[in-house]
Amino acid sequence: MKEKFNFIYETVKANMEKLDKKQINVEQAKAMASLAKQANNVLVTQLDASKFLNNVKDAKNYLDEVGL
């Protein structure tokens, strides 16, 4: 998960530098920021699922009961 976060961070950082150098326009930067936000949301969901699985005894049974 740390590698995924670092990839998102480095990508956003590189895009901000490109924007500063006017290598990309504001609309492109907004689109890239939106993608970064979506990727971050996926990481948050994965982290929450991991916390649930680690903190709940018999988590697999609960997930099976609700069809997940």
C-alpha positions as CSV (number, residue, x, y, z in Angstrom):
1,M,0.0,0.0,0.0
2,K,2.9,2.3,0.7
3,E,4.1,1.9,-2.8
4,K,0.7,2.8,-4.2
5,F,0.6,6.0,-2.1
6,N,4.1,6.9,-3.1
7,F,3.1,6.5,-6.8
8,I,0.1,8.8,-6.4
9,Y,2.2,11.3,-4.5
10,E,5.0,11.3,-7.1
11,T,2.5,11.6,-10.0
12,V,0.7,14.5,-8.4
13,K,4.1,16.2,-7.6
14,A,5.3,15.7,-11.2
15,N,2.1,17.1,-12.6
16,M,2.3,20.2,-10.4
17,E,5.8,20.8,-11.7
18,K,4.6,20.4,-15.2
19,L,1.8,22.9,-14.5
20,D,4.3,25.4,-13.1
21,K,6.5,25.0,-16.2
22,K,3.4,25.4,-18.4
23,Q,4.0,22.0,-19.9
24,I,0.3,21.2,-19.2
25,N,-2.7,23.4,-19.0
26,V,-5.1,23.9,-16.0
27,E,-7.7,21.6,-17.5
28,Q,-5.2,18.8,-17.9
29,A,-4.0,19.3,-14.3
30,K,-7.6,19.2,-13.0
31,A,-8.2,15.9,-14.9
32,M,-5.1,14.4,-13.4
33,A,-6.0,15.7,-9.9
34,S,-9.4,14.0,-10.3
35,L,-7.7,10.7,-11.2
36,A,-5.4,11.0,-8.2
37,K,-8.4,11.6,-5.9
38,Q,-10.1,8.5,-7.3
39,A,-6.9,6.5,-6.7
40,N,-6.6,7.8,-3.2
41,N,-10.3,6.8,-2.5
42,V,-9.5,3.3,-3.6
43,L,-6.5,3.2,-1.2
44,V,-8.7,4.5,1.7
45,T,-11.3,1.8,0.9
46,Q,-8.6,-0.9,0.9
47,L,-7.2,0.4,4.2
48,D,-10.6,0.4,5.8
49,A,-11.2,-3.2,4.6
50,S,-7.8,-4.3,6.0
51,K,-8.6,-2.7,9.3
52,F,-12.0,-4.4,9.4
53,L,-10.4,-7.8,8.6
54,N,-7.7,-7.4,11.2
55,N,-10.0,-6.1,14.0
56,V,-13.1,-8.3,13.6
57,K,-13.0,-11.9,14.8
58,D,-14.6,-14.1,12.1
59,A,-14.7,-11.3,9.6
60,K,-14.8,-13.7,6.7
61,N,-18.0,-15.2,8.1
62,Y,-19.6,-11.8,8.4
63,L,-18.6,-10.9,4.8
64,D,-20.0,-14.2,3.5
65,E,-23.3,-13.5,5.3
66,V,-23.7,-10.2,3.5
67,G,-22.5,-11.5,0.1
68,L,-19.1,-9.8,-0.1
